[in-house]
Amino acid sequence: MLILSTFSFNPVCALGATLTDSEKRMTGTILGVGPGVFILAVVWVLTLLLCMLLSRAAGLARFSVILVFFAAVIITLTLLLFPRAGKFPAPVIEIKPCSVPNQLISVVKKICREL
């Protein structure tokens, strides 16, 4: 099982087709955008909801809207200024279609040796 975990199997490559450069870059995206956009959307939706709820409050609680807004601005600036991924995507290791059967044969041999 150790050998199986080291190989990444891509059924598209196993059938002989190769991924285009744009498909390789878009592997970590949803609808063409990364997870950071969704995180920012959730932060700002929650900020707007909290601001609406706190604007109805009386007394000093009403002024906490300012703190909630600035917290959302700080989170947004942090996500924008300190991106998680680099500017260039990590290189993708391609497996040739003919090497997949060879890898499967070596896995079977390894399992049979252990039995």
Residue pairs with C-beta under 8 A, 6 or more apart in sequence:
3 106
3 107
3 110
4 107
7 95
7 103
8 93
8 95
9 95
9 100
10 19
10 95
12 18
12 19
13 19
13 94
13 95
13 96
13 97
13 100
14 95
14 97
14 100
15 97
16 97
18 94
19 92
24 89
24 92
25 89
26 32
28 34
28 35
28 85
30 38
34 85
36 79
36 83
36 84
39 79
40 76
40 79
43 72
43 75
43 76
44 72
44 76
46 72
47 68
47 69
47 71
47 72
50 65
50 68
51 65
51 68
51 69
54 61
54 62
54 64
54 65
54 68
55 62
55 65
57 64
95 103
